[in-house]
């Protein structure tokens, strides 16, 4: 049944609460995180994407272990905050960020935000100006060439995710004129 939880326990819980249900072995999550952290250089930080699973119990444990968060909605931001992920280590990612998410992230002092377009960079700049701060951002770039054997298709050639590689230099130049954001790097996800 479950590699981490005893079969008897799983059966008892299923009888008590019914199915379908999700059971997570937090000790397994903890072990996987600690193993990953042990093999990485100390200059790395691990960010857990709440989009993958926004279980509060898992988030609390990962935050306790020193993991950082990657959020893409106000709900995920609330879970990250409740779980104890430090705002300074949290990244806001994803396309189509609602203005309320941008504002809430800045008000909580989140460290970094990806921007998917010049329009979104301007929105972030505007909100940062309104709040009297300077927001660090990453520009998401859509690579012109996808890796061979790319089996996952999240977007087509025309995509809403990121700036096309051939436009990235121009977009970054325009972003330099925005006074309330500072582009500190790029984000590339080759599968989109």
Residue, then its C-alpha position, 0 to 999 in steps of 0.5 A: x500500500x504505502x512505502x512509508x506508512x504501515x498498511x494497518x495504519x492506512x487501513x484504519x485511517x481509510x475506514x475512519x475517514x473514508x476514501x479517497x483521502x491523502x496521507x503523507x509520511x512527513x518523516x519521509x518528506x523530512x528525510x528527502x529534504x535533509x538528503x537533498x540539502x546534504x548533497x548541495x553546496x552551502x551556497x544553495x537554498x532549496x525552495x519548495x513550490x507550494x503549487x506542487x502540494x500546499x499541505x500545511x503539515x508538509x509546509x510547516x515541517x519544511x519551513x522548520x527545516x530551513x526550506x524556503x517557499x515558492x508561491x504563485x497565489x495569495x492562498x499559497x502566500x497565506x499557507x507559506x506565512x502560516x507555516x513559518x517560511x521566512x518572507x525574505x526567502x520566499x519567491x513569487x513565481x508564475x504567470x498572470x499574478x493578480x495585483x493583490x498578490x503583488x501587493x501582498x507579497x511586497x507588504x510581507x517583504x517577500x524577497x524576489x518575484x519573477x516577471x513574465x513580461x514588460x507589462x508585468x514588470x511595470x505593474x510590479x514597479x507601480x506597486x513598489x512605487x506606491x508602497x515606497x520600496x524597491x522590489x527585486x525581480x527575475x525576468x522569465x525568459x522563454x528559450x528559443x530552443x527546447x532541449x531534445x527529448x522534451x516530453x512535457x508540453x506546457x505551452x506551444x511556440x506562442x506562449x503566455x509564459x515569459x519573454x521570448x529569448x529574442x526580445x529579452x535584451x530589449x525588455x531588460x533595457x526597458x526594465x532598467x528605466x523602472x525605478x522601483x524594481x531591480x532585475x537581479x537575474x533571469x529564470x528559464x524553464x525550458x519545458x514551457 
